[in-house]
Structure formats: C-alpha cells, structure tokens
C-alpha cells in the first residue's frame, strides 16, 4: 500500500505492509533479513494512545516513526538496536507507527512535525 512523507520540502514515497491485527502487530518485522529502501510496515492502532515498541527477534536496525491521528510525526526513534528488549515509546498519543530501514529518517531529513500521507490519517486522495 502506498504511503508518502512530506519532509524537507520533498515528497518521499514508500510501499508499506499494514499491521492491523494484534497478531500482525506482535510479529511486525521480526525475523526479516532485508527490506527494500522504499519499503516499511505501518502499525495502525485505531485510536490515539501512548505506544511502546521493542525489537525482540528483529534482525534489522529500524527507524520507528510515531505518527499522530492528523498524520503529523510526533517523534522518531532512529537506528533501533536489533534484538533489544528496551521499550521505545511515543512522546504523545500516536495513531500509528511506521517502521522503515534504520538511517532512512536522517538520509531523507524526516523529522518531528513532518506529514505522513496515508488513508488511515484521512489525508490521502
């Protein structure tokens, strides 16, 4: 499913898998050995809440992008540590988390306040 991020005056397009059910969200990107540069996984939590993630059984370093109900990025945990059990929280109520390859946010200059465009935020055409 397509997703775009408006950052640093540019539009960056991704193709994301959706993690909507509890089972899909629990598994996330565990055990994956690679992921294309323009790919990711979008976790839809259905209602804004404080979200905590972790890296158990995750083999790839990831950037976790926490997104509010309005599509604005709340915070980004960059280059998370594969296999870590440390909890990684949103800094406010988030509707979703986008996981992309580690280093993507800094490479594309994605930061808090930027906009994610996707149907779950009601801002996709």
Secondary structure, DSSP 8 states (H G I E B T S, - for coil): -EEEEEETTEEEEEEEEEE-SHHHHHHTTTT-----TTEEEEEEEEEEE--EE--TT--S-EEEEEE-TTSBEEEEE-S--TT----EE-SS-EEEEEEEETTHHHHTT--TT-EEE-GGGT---
